Amino acid sequence: MNRKIIAVVLSIAIVLTSALSWAGVFEREIADQQAKLDRGKASGKLTHREAATVQDNLNYIKHHDKGRLSEPEKEKLKSMLDRNDRMIDKMKGDGIRKVY
């Protein structure tokens, strides 16, 4: 009986750790992109309009990164974050657009 309880507790701990690590990845990625965006605005490499679009993308992702997400939802948000990050890195007017 005790072994079953220990197995259940360990399983729950593993699932919770996995869920928390996904949340941490999204939070770090969003924070990194926010810093890049701020640097791009400060340096003038991003226009006001470009910065607003990228910020809107980040806000959309932040809004949808709440609660439990299925694997397809996680992958979709990760894809959006990756596209947004590439746009910030390019910092060209022709490459900035909404990701959703």
N, C-alpha and C positions, 0 to 999 in steps of 0.2 A: 504494500500500500504506500509506504513512504517513498519508494522508488518512483511510483507513478506520479505522486505529487511533485517530486523533484523534477521529473521529466516535463511535466506540464509547466511548472514555474520557469524552467530553463527555456522552453519553447516560446513562452510569452515574452521573456526577456530578449530573445533573439529577434522576434518580430518587432518589438518596440524599438530596439536598437536600429534595425533596418529602416523603419519609418522615420526615425529621428535623423538618420544620416542623409536621407533624401531631402528632408526639410533643410538641413544644414547646407547642402550643396546648392539648392536654389537661393537661399538667403545670401550665401557668400558670392555667388555669381551675380545676383542682382546688385549687391553692394559694390562689387568690382566694376560693373557696368555704370553704376551711378557715378563712381569716382572718375571713370574715363570720360563720361558725358560732361561732368563738371570741368575737367581739364580741357576738353575740346571747346567748350563755350568760353572759358577764360582765355584760351590762346587765340580764339577767333577762327579756328579750323572748322568749327561748326557754326552755321548761321543760326539765327534765332528760330527760324522755321524748322531747320533740320533738327536742332536740339529739342524742339517741342514735339516733333514726331517720335524721336527716339525715347523721350520721356514718357510719351503716351504709350508706347510699346511696353516700357518697363512697368508703368502703372497697371496696364491690362494684365500683365503676367503676375504682378504682385496680388492683384485682386483675385485671380484664379488659383493662386497657390495657397489655398485655405483648406483645412480639413483633410479628409482622406482622399487620395487620388488613386485611380486605377493605373495600371502600368501604361496603357495607351495615353491616358491624360498626362502622366509624367513625361512620357516621350514627346508628346506634342509641346508641352511647356519647354522642355529642354531644347527642342528644335527651334522654337521661337527665340529662346535666349541666345542660341548659337547664331541665328540669322541676325539678330539685333547687334550682337557683339561684332560680327563681321562688318556691319554697316558703320559702327562707331570706329572701328579700326581703319576703314577706308577713308572716312571723313570726306566724302565727295558728295556734292549736291545731287548727282544723278542716282546715287545708290541708296538714298534714305527713303524708306517707305514703311507703311504699317505692316506688321507681321501677322496680323489677324484678319 
